[in-house]
Amino acid sequence: MKKAVLGVLITLLVSCNNETENPAAENPAQDQTTAMAKDGAICGSDLVRQKFLSENPDAAQRMIQIENNTAEFIEQKKMGKVLPDGSVEIPVIFNVLYTNSTNNVSDARINSQIDVLNKAFASTHANVSNIPSAFQSVNAGDTKIKFRLAQINRKATTTSNWAPNDNMKKTSTGGINATDPAKYLNIWVVNYMPYQTGYVLGYATFPESAGLWNDGVVMMDEYVGAGGPVATHNKGRVTVHEVGHYLNLRHIWGDANCGNDFVDDTPQQITLHRGVPSYPKMETCGGVSRSVMFMNYMDYSDETTLFMFTKKQNDRMQASIAANGPRAGLRIL
């Protein structure tokens, strides 16, 4: 199991800029961006984050402080000093940018996305029974994080392709301005986000961006809600993955070869997974062979295979929405 390494390690991580998601750090020829592009679709959250951190030293310092506060929250919880405070309900605003009726995601699909988020964060979906017995003891169960649809904003546009550069978040560049991002989770829905030789399914800002004009999640329309057109990703769980980033979860492989996601109860793994891996899937990191948790929402497996958060991942999310956390403005108790 992994331990969170804070302070100096994080500072080094930021200063090195992490090579924008490089799971094959020991072999530059195996650059992850290239590897992912071969398969087409990627999550753009870490790519966008590293660019933001490299250009904004103040944000990098906020990230370090958030990590230190998160570690303190987890330690306080271990010592019994954090009392249960019930559920936190996050109000969600969808900002839909569409070119035609096909990509003008329906109210029904958006409502289904809220339902998927609530089932994923409460662990009440049908796939919970598929969690391997070895991981059942660390399943987060009910995270006490809920979601409520507050509003849907729609805007017709002639722009089909949106780079993951936040233009969709400003009216001045053809997008829709965020609605009070300190108090609402804004989710922008766009038609297509090309990136290099592939495309970005979605991306999110991390808690160091809390309340800023661009804070929130961006999704391609095909991956919003249940019943979308992509058979391998039509259950709304790509959005669950991105909301995980928004609440301070990293990719489970730590964005490096046998990397660190700062979560103690997720087994260390070599890299991301795609498709539908078979359990157990054994991988060796640090000389230890273990079965990896490819069914975790923060991996890249097909949506039929993604169906769990862990207890320690929930600790990180709870720290982000705690009364003194960076996303405290979202709290509606």
MARVEXLUM-943826 format. One record per residue (C-alpha): x, y, z; residue number from 1. Coordinates in steps of 0.001 Angstrom, whole numbers. Each point is the difference from the previous one (the first is absolute). Layout:
residues N
<node><px>X</px><py>Y</py><pz>Z</pz><nr>NUM</nr></node>
...
This chain:
residues 333
<node><px>0</px><py>0</py><pz>0</pz><nr>1</nr></node>
<node><px>1081</px><py>3521</py><pz>-662</pz><nr>2</nr></node>
<node><px>597</px><py>2875</py><pz>2360</pz><nr>3</nr></node>
<node><px>-633</px><py>3631</py><pz>-856</pz><nr>4</nr></node>
<node><px>3289</px><py>1839</py><pz>-393</pz><nr>5</nr></node>
<node><px>-533</px><py>3716</py><pz>475</pz><nr>6</nr></node>
<node><px>1966</px><py>3244</py><pz>100</pz><nr>7</nr></node>
<node><px>3320</px><py>-569</py><pz>-1756</pz><nr>8</nr></node>
<node><px>-1321</px><py>-2807</py><pz>-2202</pz><nr>9</nr></node>
<node><px>-2934</px><py>2084</py><pz>-1197</pz><nr>10</nr></node>
<node><px>2230</px><py>2988</py><pz>-610</pz><nr>11</nr></node>
<node><px>2259</px><py>-2188</py><pz>-2117</pz><nr>12</nr></node>
<node><px>-3041</px><py>-1391</py><pz>-1796</pz><nr>13</nr></node>
<node><px>-1174</px><py>3483</py><pz>-927</pz><nr>14</nr></node>
<node><px>3431</px><py>1279</py><pz>-980</pz><nr>15</nr></node>
<node><px>593</px><py>-2986</py><pz>-2248</pz><nr>16</nr></node>
<node><px>-3481</px><py>506</py><pz>-1531</pz><nr>17</nr></node>
<node><px>-457</px><py>-3795</py><pz>-64</pz><nr>18</nr></node>
<node><px>631</px><py>-314</py><pz>-3752</pz><nr>19</nr></node>
<node><px>-3819</px><py>211</py><pz>-471</pz><nr>20</nr></node>
<node><px>-1084</px><py>-3452</py><pz>1098</pz><nr>21</nr></node>
<node><px>3008</px><py>-2208</py><pz>-639</pz><nr>22</nr></node>
<node><px>-533</px><py>-3529</py><pz>1360</pz><nr>23</nr></node>
<node><px>3190</px><py>-1217</py><pz>-1666</pz><nr>24</nr></node>
<node><px>2366</px><py>2458</py><pz>1655</pz><nr>25</nr></node>
<node><px>2832</px><py>-2504</py><pz>-137</pz><nr>26</nr></node>
<node><px>-407</px><py>-297</py><pz>-3757</pz><nr>27</nr></node>
<node><px>-629</px><py>3356</py><pz>-1714</pz><nr>28</nr></node>
<node><px>-776</px><py>-1827</py><pz>-3241</pz><nr>29</nr></node>
<node><px>-3111</px><py>-1347</py><pz>1671</pz><nr>30</nr></node>
<node><px>-1481</px><py>3457</py><pz>646</pz><nr>31</nr></node>
<node><px>-3526</px><py>-395</py><pz>1371</pz><nr>32</nr></node>
<node><px>-1514</px><py>2799</py><pz>-2054</pz><nr>33</nr></node>
<node><px>1139</px><py>-1796</py><pz>-3137</pz><nr>34</nr></node>
<node><px>-1155</px><py>-3344</py><pz>1331</pz><nr>35</nr></node>
<node><px>-3423</px><py>1349</py><pz>871</pz><nr>36</nr></node>
<node><px>-333</px><py>1813</py><pz>-3283</pz><nr>37</nr></node>
<node><px>407</px><py>-3319</py><pz>-1815</pz><nr>38</nr></node>
<node><px>-3155</px><py>-1138</py><pz>1764</pz><nr>39</nr></node>
<node><px>-1692</px><py>3296</py><pz>-744</pz><nr>40</nr></node>
<node><px>-1819</px><py>1176</py><pz>3090</pz><nr>41</nr></node>
<node><px>1571</px><py>1430</py><pz>3146</pz><nr>42</nr></node>
<node><px>-896</px><py>1820</py><pz>3189</pz><nr>43</nr></node>
<node><px>1522</px><py>3468</py><pz>-279</pz><nr>44</nr></node>
<node><px>-119</px><py>1014</py><pz>3667</pz><nr>45</nr></node>
<node><px>3669</px><py>-510</py><pz>833</pz><nr>46</nr></node>
<node><px>1159</px><py>1515</py><pz>-3303</pz><nr>47</nr></node>
<node><px>-1950</px><py>3174</py><pz>693</pz><nr>48</nr></node>
<node><px>1006</px><py>16</py><pz>3663</pz><nr>49</nr></node>
<node><px>3736</px><py>-218</py><pz>-615</pz><nr>50</nr></node>
<node><px>-140</px><py>2867</py><pz>-2505</pz><nr>51</nr></node>
<node><px>-1995</px><py>2078</py><pz>2488</pz><nr>52</nr></node>
<node><px>2411</px><py>-737</py><pz>2856</pz><nr>53</nr></node>
<node><px>3066</px><py>769</py><pz>-2100</pz><nr>54</nr></node>
<node><px>-1454</px><py>3389</py><pz>-949</pz><nr>55</nr></node>
<node><px>-1417</px><py>886</py><pz>3432</pz><nr>56</nr></node>
<node><px>2434</px><py>-370</py><pz>2939</pz><nr>57</nr></node>
<node><px>-2715</px><py>1130</py><pz>2430</pz><nr>58</nr></node>
<node><px>-2196</px><py>-2901</py><pz>-1088</pz><nr>59</nr></node>
<node><px>2909</px><py>-2401</py><pz>505</pz><nr>60</nr></node>
<node><px>319</px><py>1277</py><pz>3559</pz><nr>61</nr></node>
<node><px>-3755</px><py>-464</py><pz>507</pz><nr>62</nr></node>
<node><px>342</px><py>-3579</py><pz>-1208</pz><nr>63</nr></node>
<node><px>2757</px><py>-652</py><pz>2550</pz><nr>64</nr></node>
<node><px>-2141</px><py>1505</py><pz>2769</pz><nr>65</nr></node>
<node><px>-3003</px><py>-2071</py><pz>-1079</pz><nr>66</nr></node>
<node><px>2110</px><py>-3169</py><pz>107</pz><nr>67</nr></node>
<node><px>1278</px><py>870</py><pz>3481</pz><nr>68</nr></node>
<node><px>-3550</px><py>770</py><pz>1198</pz><nr>69</nr></node>
<node><px>-1240</px><py>-3238</py><pz>-1537</pz><nr>70</nr></node>
<node><px>2668</px><py>-2007</py><pz>1821</pz><nr>71</nr></node>
<node><px>-887</px><py>1783</py><pz>3248</pz><nr>72</nr></node>
<node><px>-3717</px><py>-728</py><pz>-522</pz><nr>73</nr></node>
<node><px>726</px><py>-3701</py><pz>-542</pz><nr>74</nr></node>
<node><px>2204</px><py>-130</py><pz>3099</pz><nr>75</nr></node>
<node><px>-2646</px><py>1782</py><pz>2078</pz><nr>76</nr></node>
<node><px>-2575</px><py>-2509</py><pz>-1234</pz><nr>77</nr></node>
<node><px>2261</px><py>-2892</py><pz>1034</pz><nr>78</nr></node>
<node><px>200</px><py>1526</py><pz>3471</pz><nr>79</nr></node>
<node><px>-3781</px><py>313</py><pz>253</pz><nr>80</nr></node>
<node><px>54</px><py>3802</py><pz>-110</pz><nr>81</nr></node>
<node><px>-2156</px><py>347</py><pz>-3116</pz><nr>82</nr></node>
<node><px>-3673</px><py>-604</py><pz>739</pz><nr>83</nr></node>
<node><px>-2547</px><py>-1096</py><pz>-2624</pz><nr>84</nr></node>
<node><px>-1944</px><py>3026</py><pz>-1197</pz><nr>85</nr></node>
<node><px>-2518</px><py>-1670</py><pz>-2299</pz><nr>86</nr></node>
<node><px>-172</px><py>320</py><pz>-3750</pz><nr>87</nr></node>
<node><px>1254</px><py>2891</py><pz>-2077</pz><nr>88</nr></node>
<node><px>-2224</px><py>748</py><pz>-3010</pz><nr>89</nr></node>
<node><px>1813</px><py>1688</py><pz>-2863</pz><nr>90</nr></node>
<node><px>-2125</px><py>2150</py><pz>-2328</pz><nr>91</nr></node>
<node><px>870</px><py>-572</py><pz>-3661</pz><nr>92</nr></node>
<node><px>-433</px><py>2313</py><pz>-2973</pz><nr>93</nr></node>
<node><px>282</px><py>-1364</py><pz>-3548</pz><nr>94</nr></node>
<node><px>1148</px><py>2408</py><pz>-2734</pz><nr>95</nr></node>
<node><px>-793</px><py>-1610</py><pz>-3354</pz><nr>96</nr></node>
<node><px>1601</px><py>1325</py><pz>-3195</pz><nr>97</nr></node>
<node><px>-1615</px><py>-1661</py><pz>-3018</pz><nr>98</nr></node>
<node><px>147</px><py>233</py><pz>-3791</pz><nr>99</nr></node>
<node><px>-3042</px><py>-2137</py><pz>-788</pz><nr>100</nr></node>
<node><px>-2737</px><py>-2071</py><pz>1616</pz><nr>101</nr></node>
<node><px>2235</px><py>-3066</py><pz>194</pz><nr>102</nr></node>
<node><px>2592</px><py>1565</py><pz>2296</pz><nr>103</nr></node>
<node><px>-2506</px><py>2111</py><pz>1924</pz><nr>104</nr></node>
<node><px>6</px><py>-2495</py><pz>2854</pz><nr>105</nr></node>
<node><px>-3546</px><py>-542</py><pz>1223</pz><nr>106</nr></node>
<node><px>-1367</px><py>811</py><pz>3437</pz><nr>107</nr></node>
<node><px>-556</px><py>-3747</py><pz>435</pz><nr>108</nr></node>
<node><px>3690</px><py>-806</py><pz>-612</pz><nr>109</nr></node>
<node><px>1083</px><py>2780</py><pz>2366</pz><nr>110</nr></node>
<node><px>-2361</px><py>-1248</py><pz>2710</pz><nr>111</nr></node>
<node><px>1315</px><py>-3509</py><pz>-543</pz><nr>112</nr></node>
<node><px>3527</px><py>1351</py><pz>575</pz><nr>113</nr></node>
<node><px>-1046</px><py>1376</py><pz>3371</pz><nr>114</nr></node>
<node><px>-1462</px><py>-3419</py><pz>806</pz><nr>115</nr></node>
<node><px>3229</px><py>-1731</py><pz>-1046</pz><nr>116</nr></node>
<node><px>2068</px><py>2362</py><pz>2172</pz><nr>117</nr></node>
<node><px>-2220</px><py>-636</py><pz>3012</pz><nr>118</nr></node>
<node><px>114</px><py>-3780</py><pz>-423</pz><nr>119</nr></node>
<node><px>3761</px><py>2</py><pz>-559</pz><nr>120</nr></node>
<node><px>729</px><py>2132</py><pz>3070</pz><nr>121</nr></node>
<node><px>-2443</px><py>-2010</py><pz>2137</pz><nr>122</nr></node>
<node><px>1151</px><py>-3357</py><pz>-1424</pz><nr>123</nr></node>
<node><px>-3600</px><py>-998</py><pz>-713</pz><nr>124</nr></node>
<node><px>340</px><py>-926</py><pz>-3680</pz><nr>125</nr></node>
<node><px>-517</px><py>-3566</py><pz>-1191</pz><nr>126</nr></node>
<node><px>3719</px><py>-650</py><pz>-620</pz><nr>127</nr></node>
<node><px>930</px><py>338</py><pz>3673</pz><nr>128</nr></node>
<node><px>-435</px><py>-3773</py><pz>270</pz><nr>129</nr></node>
<node><px>2880</px><py>-397</py><pz>-2478</pz><nr>130</nr></node>
<node><px>2596</px><py>1494</py><pz>2330</pz><nr>131</nr></node>
<node><px>2548</px><py>-2775</py><pz>613</pz><nr>132</nr></node>
<node><px>-16</px><py>-1415</py><pz>3530</pz><nr>133</nr></node>
<node><px>3601</px><py>1189</py><pz>485</pz><nr>134</nr></node>
<node><px>-1158</px><py>3605</py><pz>-444</pz><nr>135</nr></node>
<node><px>-3383</px><py>-89</py><pz>1713</pz><nr>136</nr></node>
<node><px>1487</px><py>1047</py><pz>3346</pz><nr>137</nr></node>
<node><px>1348</px><py>3244</py><pz>-1496</pz><nr>138</nr></node>
<node><px>-3053</px><py>865</py><pz>-2110</pz><nr>139</nr></node>
<node><px>-1067</px><py>3531</py><pz>933</pz><nr>140</nr></node>
<node><px>-3673</px><py>-931</py><pz>227</pz><nr>141</nr></node>
<node><px>-2106</px><py>3108</py><pz>560</pz><nr>142</nr></node>
<node><px>2363</px><py>2974</py><pz>-274</pz><nr>143</nr></node>
<node><px>-2714</px><py>2372</py><pz>1318</pz><nr>144</nr></node>
<node><px>556</px><py>2165</py><pz>-3082</pz><nr>145</nr></node>
<node><px>-3167</px><py>643</py><pz>-1971</pz><nr>146</nr></node>
<node><px>-831</px><py>2018</py><pz>-3101</pz><nr>147</nr></node>
<node><px>-3022</px><py>2109</py><pz>-900</pz><nr>148</nr></node>
<node><px>-777</px><py>1486</py><pz>-3408</pz><nr>149</nr></node>
<node><px>-373</px><py>3742</py><pz>516</pz><nr>150</nr></node>
<node><px>-206</px><py>1359</py><pz>-3549</pz><nr>151</nr></node>
<node><px>571</px><py>-717</py><pz>-3700</pz><nr>152</nr></node>
<node><px>1344</px><py>2766</py><pz>-2245</pz><nr>153</nr></node>
<node><px>-21</px><py>-534</py><pz>-3770</pz><nr>154</nr></node>
<node><px>1665</px><py>1935</py><pz>-2793</pz><nr>155</nr></node>
<node><px>-15</px><py>-654</py><pz>-3753</pz><nr>156</nr></node>
<node><px>3417</px><py>369</py><pz>-1609</pz><nr>157</nr></node>
<node><px>1729</px><py>-608</py><pz>-3325</pz><nr>158</nr></node>
<node><px>3112</px><py>-1291</py><pz>1767</pz><nr>159</nr></node>
<node><px>317</px><py>-3773</py><pz>-260</pz><nr>160</nr></node>
<node><px>3548</px><py>-482</py><pz>1275</pz><nr>161</nr></node>
<node><px>1063</px><py>1316</py><pz>3407</pz><nr>162</nr></node>
<node><px>3615</px><py>-350</py><pz>1105</pz><nr>163</nr></node>
<node><px>440</px><py>-760</py><pz>3730</pz><nr>164</nr></node>
<node><px>991</px><py>3642</py><pz>569</pz><nr>165</nr></node>
<node><px>-3084</px><py>1316</py><pz>1872</pz><nr>166</nr></node>
<node><px>-1404</px><py>2039</py><pz>-2905</pz><nr>167</nr></node>
<node><px>-3357</px><py>-1684</py><pz>575</pz><nr>168</nr></node>
<node><px>-70</px><py>1654</py><pz>3435</pz><nr>169</nr></node>
<node><px>-89</px><py>3621</py><pz>-1232</pz><nr>170</nr></node>
<node><px>-2696</px><py>1818</py><pz>-1942</pz><nr>171</nr></node>
<node><px>2763</px><py>2139</py><pz>-1514</pz><nr>172</nr></node>
<node><px>1386</px><py>-3081</py><pz>-1775</pz><nr>173</nr></node>
<node><px>-3368</px><py>-1459</py><pz>-977</pz><nr>174</nr></node>
<node><px>-675</px><py>-1985</py><pz>3153</pz><nr>175</nr></node>
<node><px>-2126</px><py>402</py><pz>3130</pz><nr>176</nr></node>
<node><px>1275</px><py>1721</py><pz>3131</pz><nr>177</nr></node>
<node><px>-3</px><py>-2069</py><pz>3188</pz><nr>178</nr></node>
<node><px>-2758</px><py>572</py><pz>2520</pz><nr>179</nr></node>
<node><px>1545</px><py>831</py><pz>3400</pz><nr>180</nr></node>
<node><px>2657</px><py>-2755</py><pz>-162</pz><nr>181</nr></node>
<node><px>719</px><py>281</py><pz>3741</pz><nr>182</nr></node>
<node><px>-3528</px><py>-1240</py><pz>768</pz><nr>183</nr></node>
<node><px>-902</px><py>-2129</py><pz>-3022</pz><nr>184</nr></node>
<node><px>1645</px><py>-2822</py><pz>-1886</pz><nr>185</nr></node>
<node><px>-115</px><py>1252</py><pz>-3591</pz><nr>186</nr></node>
<node><px>88</px><py>-2667</py><pz>-2715</pz><nr>187</nr></node>
<node><px>493</px><py>1160</py><pz>-3587</pz><nr>188</nr></node>
<node><px>-1137</px><py>-2295</py><pz>-2811</pz><nr>189</nr></node>
<node><px>1585</px><py>408</py><pz>-3436</pz><nr>190</nr></node>
<node><px>-32</px><py>-1877</py><pz>-3286</pz><nr>191</nr></node>
<node><px>3622</px><py>-1076</py><pz>-430</pz><nr>192</nr></node>
<node><px>3398</px><py>660</py><pz>1585</pz><nr>193</nr></node>
<node><px>2857</px><py>-1027</py><pz>-2318</pz><nr>194</nr></node>
<node><px>3445</px><py>-415</py><pz>1561</pz><nr>195</nr></node>
<node><px>3114</px><py>-997</py><pz>-1943</pz><nr>196</nr></node>
<node><px>-978</px><py>-3133</py><pz>-1966</pz><nr>197</nr></node>
<node><px>-2882</px><py>-873</py><pz>2303</pz><nr>198</nr></node>
<node><px>-2553</px><py>1852</py><pz>2061</pz><nr>199</nr></node>
<node><px>-910</px><py>885</py><pz>3577</pz><nr>200</nr></node>
<node><px>-3153</px><py>-1614</py><pz>1411</pz><nr>201</nr></node>
<node><px>-71</px><py>2450</py><pz>2875</pz><nr>202</nr></node>
<node><px>2128</px><py>1988</py><pz>2398</pz><nr>203</nr></node>
<node><px>-363</px><py>1630</py><pz>3391</pz><nr>204</nr></node>
<node><px>1626</px><py>2654</py><pz>2120</pz><nr>205</nr></node>
<node><px>1483</px><py>-1112</py><pz>3334</pz><nr>206</nr></node>
<node><px>-720</px><py>1713</py><pz>3356</pz><nr>207</nr></node>
<node><px>2822</px><py>2517</py><pz>-371</pz><nr>208</nr></node>
<node><px>-2292</px><py>1621</py><pz>-2592</pz><nr>209</nr></node>
<node><px>-2976</px><py>148</py><pz>2380</pz><nr>210</nr></node>
<node><px>-2195</px><py>3009</py><pz>-737</pz><nr>211</nr></node>
<node><px>2000</px><py>1244</py><pz>-2988</pz><nr>212</nr></node>
<node><px>-1829</px><py>991</py><pz>-3196</pz><nr>213</nr></node>
<node><px>931</px><py>-3269</py><pz>-1727</pz><nr>214</nr></node>
<node><px>-683</px><py>-2373</py><pz>2898</pz><nr>215</nr></node>
<node><px>-1986</px><py>-3104</py><pz>-884</pz><nr>216</nr></node>
<node><px>-237</px><py>-2961</py><pz>-2381</pz><nr>217</nr></node>
<node><px>-147</px><py>-138</py><pz>-3812</pz><nr>218</nr></node>
<node><px>-1509</px><py>-3003</py><pz>-1796</pz><nr>219</nr></node>
<node><px>-482</px><py>-1059</py><pz>-3579</pz><nr>220</nr></node>
<node><px>-3725</px><py>-396</py><pz>-587</pz><nr>221</nr></node>
<node><px>269</px><py>-3702</py><pz>-914</pz><nr>222</nr></node>
<node><px>1213</px><py>-862</py><pz>3504</pz><nr>223</nr></node>
<node><px>-2662</px><py>1817</py><pz>2007</pz><nr>224</nr></node>
<node><px>-2623</px><py>-2092</py><pz>1750</pz><nr>225</nr></node>
<node><px>-1241</px><py>-3516</py><pz>-663</pz><nr>226</nr></node>
<node><px>-839</px><py>-1206</py><pz>-3484</pz><nr>227</nr></node>
<node><px>2579</px><py>1878</py><pz>-2051</pz><nr>228</nr></node>
<node><px>1147</px><py>-1214</py><pz>-3431</pz><nr>229</nr></node>
<node><px>3393</px><py>-1471</py><pz>1030</pz><nr>230</nr></node>
<node><px>-634</px><py>-3585</py><pz>1087</pz><nr>231</nr></node>
<node><px>3076</px><py>-272</py><pz>2237</pz><nr>232</nr></node>
<node><px>-688</px><py>3307</py><pz>1747</pz><nr>233</nr></node>
<node><px>-3744</px><py>577</py><pz>186</pz><nr>234</nr></node>
<node><px>-686</px><py>-320</py><pz>3719</pz><nr>235</nr></node>
<node><px>919</px><py>3523</py><pz>1117</pz><nr>236</nr></node>
<node><px>3075</px><py>-1158</py><pz>1881</pz><nr>237</nr></node>
<node><px>2492</px><py>2130</py><pz>-1942</pz><nr>238</nr></node>
<node><px>-1656</px><py>2948</py><pz>1726</pz><nr>239</nr></node>
<node><px>362</px><py>-1822</py><pz>3335</pz><nr>240</nr></node>
<node><px>3748</px><py>-259</py><pz>-751</pz><nr>241</nr></node>
<node><px>252</px><py>3723</py><pz>-749</pz><nr>242</nr></node>
<node><px>-1989</px><py>992</py><pz>3105</pz><nr>243</nr></node>
<node><px>2474</px><py>-2151</py><pz>1927</pz><nr>244</nr></node>
<node><px>2785</px><py>2282</py><pz>-1271</pz><nr>245</nr></node>
<node><px>-2092</px><py>3059</py><pz>908</pz><nr>246</nr></node>
<node><px>-136</px><py>-1373</py><pz>3569</pz><nr>247</nr></node>
<node><px>3800</px><py>-541</py><pz>84</pz><nr>248</nr></node>
<node><px>447</px><py>-3592</py><pz>-1166</pz><nr>249</nr></node>
<node><px>2926</px><py>-789</py><pz>-2258</pz><nr>250</nr></node>
<node><px>201</px><py>-2766</py><pz>-2570</pz><nr>251</nr></node>
<node><px>403</px><py>-3285</py><pz>1816</pz><nr>252</nr></node>
<node><px>3373</px><py>-723</py><pz>-1665</pz><nr>253</nr></node>
<node><px>1354</px><py>3346</py><pz>1225</pz><nr>254</nr></node>
<node><px>681</px><py>1272</py><pz>-3541</pz><nr>255</nr></node>
<node><px>3371</px><py>-1749</py><pz>0</pz><nr>256</nr></node>
<node><px>1459</px><py>-3469</py><pz>-301</pz><nr>257</nr></node>
<node><px>-994</px><py>-1562</py><pz>3373</pz><nr>258</nr></node>
<node><px>-937</px><py>3503</py><pz>1114</pz><nr>259</nr></node>
<node><px>-1607</px><py>1317</py><pz>3184</pz><nr>260</nr></node>
<node><px>-3629</px><py>1128</py><pz>160</pz><nr>261</nr></node>
<node><px>415</px><py>1017</py><pz>3688</pz><nr>262</nr></node>
<node><px>-2574</px><py>-2636</py><pz>1033</pz><nr>263</nr></node>
<node><px>1025</px><py>-2799</py><pz>2372</pz><nr>264</nr></node>
<node><px>-2651</px><py>-2588</py><pz>-915</pz><nr>265</nr></node>
<node><px>361</px><py>-64</py><pz>-3804</pz><nr>266</nr></node>
<node><px>2602</px><py>-2575</py><pz>-1102</pz><nr>267</nr></node>
<node><px>2916</px><py>1518</py><pz>-1858</pz><nr>268</nr></node>
<node><px>-141</px><py>-815</py><pz>-3701</pz><nr>269</nr></node>
<node><px>2264</px><py>429</py><pz>-2996</pz><nr>270</nr></node>
<node><px>-2240</px><py>2146</py><pz>-2186</pz><nr>271</nr></node>
<node><px>-3547</px><py>589</py><pz>-1216</pz><nr>272</nr></node>
<node><px>-2285</px><py>-2752</py><pz>-1256</pz><nr>273</nr></node>
<node><px>-2400</px><py>-71</py><pz>-2916</pz><nr>274</nr></node>
<node><px>-2724</px><py>-2352</py><pz>-1157</pz><nr>275</nr></node>
<node><px>-1294</px><py>-2673</py><pz>2367</pz><nr>276</nr></node>
<node><px>2919</px><py>-1559</py><pz>1911</pz><nr>277</nr></node>
<node><px>-468</px><py>-3340</py><pz>1736</pz><nr>278</nr></node>
<node><px>341</px><py>-226</py><pz>3760</pz><nr>279</nr></node>
<node><px>2433</px><py>-698</py><pz>1513</pz><nr>280</nr></node>
<node><px>2400</px><py>2078</py><pz>-2088</pz><nr>281</nr></node>
<node><px>3402</px><py>-301</py><pz>1599</pz><nr>282</nr></node>
<node><px>2596</px><py>2766</py><pz>-338</pz><nr>283</nr></node>
<node><px>3329</px><py>556</py><pz>1740</pz><nr>284</nr></node>
<node><px>1058</px><py>3327</py><pz>1484</pz><nr>285</nr></node>
<node><px>2877</px><py>399</py><pz>2424</pz><nr>286</nr></node>
<node><px>683</px><py>-3716</py><pz>-196</pz><nr>287</nr></node>
<node><px>-3491</px><py>-869</py><pz>1287</pz><nr>288</nr></node>
<node><px>-2464</px><py>-1865</py><pz>-2200</pz><nr>289</nr></node>
<node><px>-3646</px><py>811</py><pz>715</pz><nr>290</nr></node>
<node><px>-3369</px><py>10</py><pz>-1682</pz><nr>291</nr></node>
<node><px>-836</px><py>3516</py><pz>-1176</pz><nr>292</nr></node>
<node><px>-3292</px><py>1867</py><pz>455</pz><nr>293</nr></node>
<node><px>-837</px><py>630</py><pz>-3657</pz><nr>294</nr></node>
<node><px>-3691</px><py>274</py><pz>943</pz><nr>295</nr></node>
<node><px>651</px><py>3254</py><pz>1885</pz><nr>296</nr></node>
<node><px>-1717</px><py>3059</py><pz>-1496</pz><nr>297</nr></node>
<node><px>3375</px><py>1718</py><pz>-273</pz><nr>298</nr></node>
<node><px>1373</px><py>-2516</py><pz>-2524</pz><nr>299</nr></node>
<node><px>-737</px><py>-21</py><pz>-3760</pz><nr>300</nr></node>
<node><px>-1787</px><py>-3364</py><pz>-359</pz><nr>301</nr></node>
<node><px>-3284</px><py>-268</py><pz>-1922</pz><nr>302</nr></node>
<node><px>-2942</px><py>1341</py><pz>1970</pz><nr>303</nr></node>
<node><px>-1465</px><py>-3468</py><pz>546</pz><nr>304</nr></node>
<node><px>3156</px><py>-693</py><pz>2039</pz><nr>305</nr></node>
<node><px>85</px><py>3214</py><pz>2067</pz><nr>306</nr></node>
<node><px>-2008</px><py>-268</py><pz>3193</pz><nr>307</nr></node>
<node><px>1810</px><py>1007</py><pz>3201</pz><nr>308</nr></node>
<node><px>1714</px><py>2667</py><pz>2057</pz><nr>309</nr></node>
<node><px>1991</px><py>-948</py><pz>3094</pz><nr>310</nr></node>
<node><px>-327</px><py>1207</py><pz>3583</pz><nr>311</nr></node>
<node><px>3254</px><py>1939</py><pz>-179</pz><nr>312</nr></node>
<node><px>-1022</px><py>1592</py><pz>-3286</pz><nr>313</nr></node>
<node><px>-3127</px><py>1149</py><pz>1818</pz><nr>314</nr></node>
<node><px>2193</px><py>1495</py><pz>2737</pz><nr>315</nr></node>
<node><px>1642</px><py>2175</py><pz>-2655</pz><nr>316</nr></node>
<node><px>-3361</px><py>1034</py><pz>-1432</pz><nr>317</nr></node>
<node><px>-1401</px><py>735</py><pz>3456</pz><nr>318</nr></node>
<node><px>3035</px><py>2150</py><pz>776</pz><nr>319</nr></node>
<node><px>-698</px><py>2088</py><pz>-3097</pz><nr>320</nr></node>
<node><px>-3621</px><py>733</py><pz>1016</pz><nr>321</nr></node>
<node><px>578</px><py>247</py><pz>3754</pz><nr>322</nr></node>
<node><px>-1047</px><py>3209</py><pz>1750</pz><nr>323</nr></node>
<node><px>3599</px><py>1252</py><pz>-259</pz><nr>324</nr></node>
<node><px>712</px><py>-1676</py><pz>-3331</pz><nr>325</nr></node>
<node><px>600</px><py>1693</py><pz>-3350</pz><nr>326</nr></node>
<node><px>-3471</px><py>-963</py><pz>-1229</pz><nr>327</nr></node>
<node><px>-1915</px><py>887</py><pz>3170</pz><nr>328</nr></node>
<node><px>-2204</px><py>2329</py><pz>-2068</pz><nr>329</nr></node>
<node><px>-1728</px><py>-3032</py><pz>-1529</pz><nr>330</nr></node>
<node><px>-1379</px><py>-1164</py><pz>3332</pz><nr>331</nr></node>
<node><px>-3799</px><py>-164</py><pz>188</pz><nr>332</nr></node>
<node><px>-726</px><py>-2105</py><pz>3056</pz><nr>333</nr></node>
